[in-house]
Amino acid sequence: MFKFFNKRLIVSTIGAASLLGGYAMYQTPAFAQLNNNFVLLAAKPKKEAVHRIKFSPGSKSTVIKSSVSLGKKDTYIFHARKGQTIIALVTWNGDRADGKNNEEGLSGFTFVKPNGESFVDPQDDRFTATSTGDYKVIVAQPYQLTSPKYTFELTIR
């Protein structure tokens, strides 16, 4: 809610906020109250979408087709048991927008173990679950592509 106090705008937002010289710095939507109505002032664009993957009984793999713009991320969370093999493959549909060779070894994803250990742009698409828990695959364009579309194939055996 916004209120005027000594001709200065006092801000409260949903989420993190701070006042710097009377200006609001916000990470989530900020609203102003005007004649008993709330008005959206600004919102930082969402940079990350989070999805939980749950396999149907008897199923051990899934294929997800999606897209992610440069600077944004799609995070996929899934459960695996210790000793299982996790195969995570991300295939990009576009080419580099700058015309350079795509073969720079950047996979465009990060693999994260339950303990937080991460592997950025891994060259291998196979991982062994070292513990039982939630694993993550974070998909992000490694560089500007002609198409933000990708296919994410996940198999757990």
Secondary structure as a PSIPRED ss2 file (coil, helix, strand):
# PSIPRED VFORMAT (PSIPRED V4.0)

   1 M C   1.000  0.000  0.000
   2 F C   1.000  0.000  0.000
   3 K E   0.000  0.000  1.000
   4 F E   0.000  0.000  1.000
   5 F E   0.000  0.000  1.000
   6 N C   1.000  0.000  0.000
   7 K C   1.000  0.000  0.000
   8 R E   0.000  0.000  1.000
   9 L E   0.000  0.000  1.000
  10 I E   0.000  0.000  1.000
  11 V C   1.000  0.000  0.000
  12 S C   1.000  0.000  0.000
  13 T E   0.000  0.000  1.000
  14 I C   1.000  0.000  0.000
  15 G C   1.000  0.000  0.000
  16 A C   1.000  0.000  0.000
  17 A E   0.000  0.000  1.000
  18 S E   0.000  0.000  1.000
  19 L E   0.000  0.000  1.000
  20 L E   0.000  0.000  1.000
  21 G C   1.000  0.000  0.000
  22 G C   1.000  0.000  0.000
  23 Y E   0.000  0.000  1.000
  24 A E   0.000  0.000  1.000
  25 M E   0.000  0.000  1.000
  26 Y E   0.000  0.000  1.000
  27 Q C   1.000  0.000  0.000
  28 T C   1.000  0.000  0.000
  29 P C   1.000  0.000  0.000
  30 A E   0.000  0.000  1.000
  31 F E   0.000  0.000  1.000
  32 A E   0.000  0.000  1.000
  33 Q E   0.000  0.000  1.000
  34 L E   0.000  0.000  1.000
  35 N C   1.000  0.000  0.000
  36 N C   1.000  0.000  0.000
  37 N E   0.000  0.000  1.000
  38 F E   0.000  0.000  1.000
  39 V E   0.000  0.000  1.000
  40 L E   0.000  0.000  1.000
  41 L E   0.000  0.000  1.000
  42 A E   0.000  0.000  1.000
  43 A C   1.000  0.000  0.000
  44 K C   1.000  0.000  0.000
  45 P C   1.000  0.000  0.000
  46 K C   1.000  0.000  0.000
  47 K C   1.000  0.000  0.000
  48 E E   0.000  0.000  1.000
  49 A E   0.000  0.000  1.000
  50 V E   0.000  0.000  1.000
  51 H E   0.000  0.000  1.000
  52 R E   0.000  0.000  1.000
  53 I C   1.000  0.000  0.000
  54 K C   1.000  0.000  0.000
  55 F C   1.000  0.000  0.000
  56 S C   1.000  0.000  0.000
  57 P C   1.000  0.000  0.000
  58 G C   1.000  0.000  0.000
  59 S C   1.000  0.000  0.000
  60 K C   1.000  0.000  0.000
  61 S E   0.000  0.000  1.000
  62 T E   0.000  0.000  1.000
  63 V E   0.000  0.000  1.000
  64 I E   0.000  0.000  1.000
  65 K E   0.000  0.000  1.000
  66 S E   0.000  0.000  1.000
  67 S E   0.000  0.000  1.000
  68 V C   1.000  0.000  0.000
  69 S C   1.000  0.000  0.000
  70 L C   1.000  0.000  0.000
  71 G C   1.000  0.000  0.000
  72 K C   1.000  0.000  0.000
  73 K E   0.000  0.000  1.000
  74 D E   0.000  0.000  1.000
  75 T E   0.000  0.000  1.000
  76 Y E   0.000  0.000  1.000
  77 I E   0.000  0.000  1.000
  78 F E   0.000  0.000  1.000
  79 H E   0.000  0.000  1.000
  80 A E   0.000  0.000  1.000
  81 R C   1.000  0.000  0.000
  82 K C   1.000  0.000  0.000
  83 G C   1.000  0.000  0.000
  84 Q C   1.000  0.000  0.000
  85 T E   0.000  0.000  1.000
  86 I E   0.000  0.000  1.000
  87 I E   0.000  0.000  1.000
  88 A E   0.000  0.000  1.000
  89 L E   0.000  0.000  1.000
  90 V E   0.000  0.000  1.000
  91 T E   0.000  0.000  1.000
  92 W E   0.000  0.000  1.000
  93 N C   1.000  0.000  0.000
  94 G C   1.000  0.000  0.000
  95 D C   1.000  0.000  0.000
  96 R E   0.000  0.000  1.000
  97 A C   1.000  0.000  0.000
  98 D C   1.000  0.000  0.000
  99 G C   1.000  0.000  0.000
 100 K C   1.000  0.000  0.000
 101 N C   1.000  0.000  0.000
 102 N C   1.000  0.000  0.000
 103 E C   1.000  0.000  0.000
 104 E C   1.000  0.000  0.000
 105 G C   1.000  0.000  0.000
 106 L C   1.000  0.000  0.000
 107 S C   1.000  0.000  0.000
 108 G C   1.000  0.000  0.000
 109 F E   0.000  0.000  1.000
 110 T E   0.000  0.000  1.000
 111 F E   0.000  0.000  1.000
 112 V E   0.000  0.000  1.000
 113 K C   1.000  0.000  0.000
 114 P C   1.000  0.000  0.000
 115 N C   1.000  0.000  0.000
 116 G C   1.000  0.000  0.000
 117 E C   1.000  0.000  0.000
 118 S E   0.000  0.000  1.000
 119 F E   0.000  0.000  1.000
 120 V E   0.000  0.000  1.000
 121 D C   1.000  0.000  0.000
 122 P C   1.000  0.000  0.000
 123 Q C   1.000  0.000  0.000
 124 D C   1.000  0.000  0.000
 125 D C   1.000  0.000  0.000
 126 R E   0.000  0.000  1.000
 127 F E   0.000  0.000  1.000
 128 T E   0.000  0.000  1.000
 129 A C   1.000  0.000  0.000
 130 T C   1.000  0.000  0.000
 131 S C   1.000  0.000  0.000
 132 T C   1.000  0.000  0.000
 133 G E   0.000  0.000  1.000
 134 D E   0.000  0.000  1.000
 135 Y E   0.000  0.000  1.000
 136 K E   0.000  0.000  1.000
 137 V E   0.000  0.000  1.000
 138 I E   0.000  0.000  1.000
 139 V E   0.000  0.000  1.000
 140 A C   1.000  0.000  0.000
 141 Q C   1.000  0.000  0.000
 142 P C   1.000  0.000  0.000
 143 Y C   1.000  0.000  0.000
 144 Q C   1.000  0.000  0.000
 145 L E   0.000  0.000  1.000
 146 T C   1.000  0.000  0.000
 147 S C   1.000  0.000  0.000
 148 P C   1.000  0.000  0.000
 149 K E   0.000  0.000  1.000
 150 Y E   0.000  0.000  1.000
 151 T E   0.000  0.000  1.000
 152 F E   0.000  0.000  1.000
 153 E E   0.000  0.000  1.000
 154 L E   0.000  0.000  1.000
 155 T E   0.000  0.000  1.000
 156 I E   0.000  0.000  1.000
 157 R C   1.000  0.000  0.000
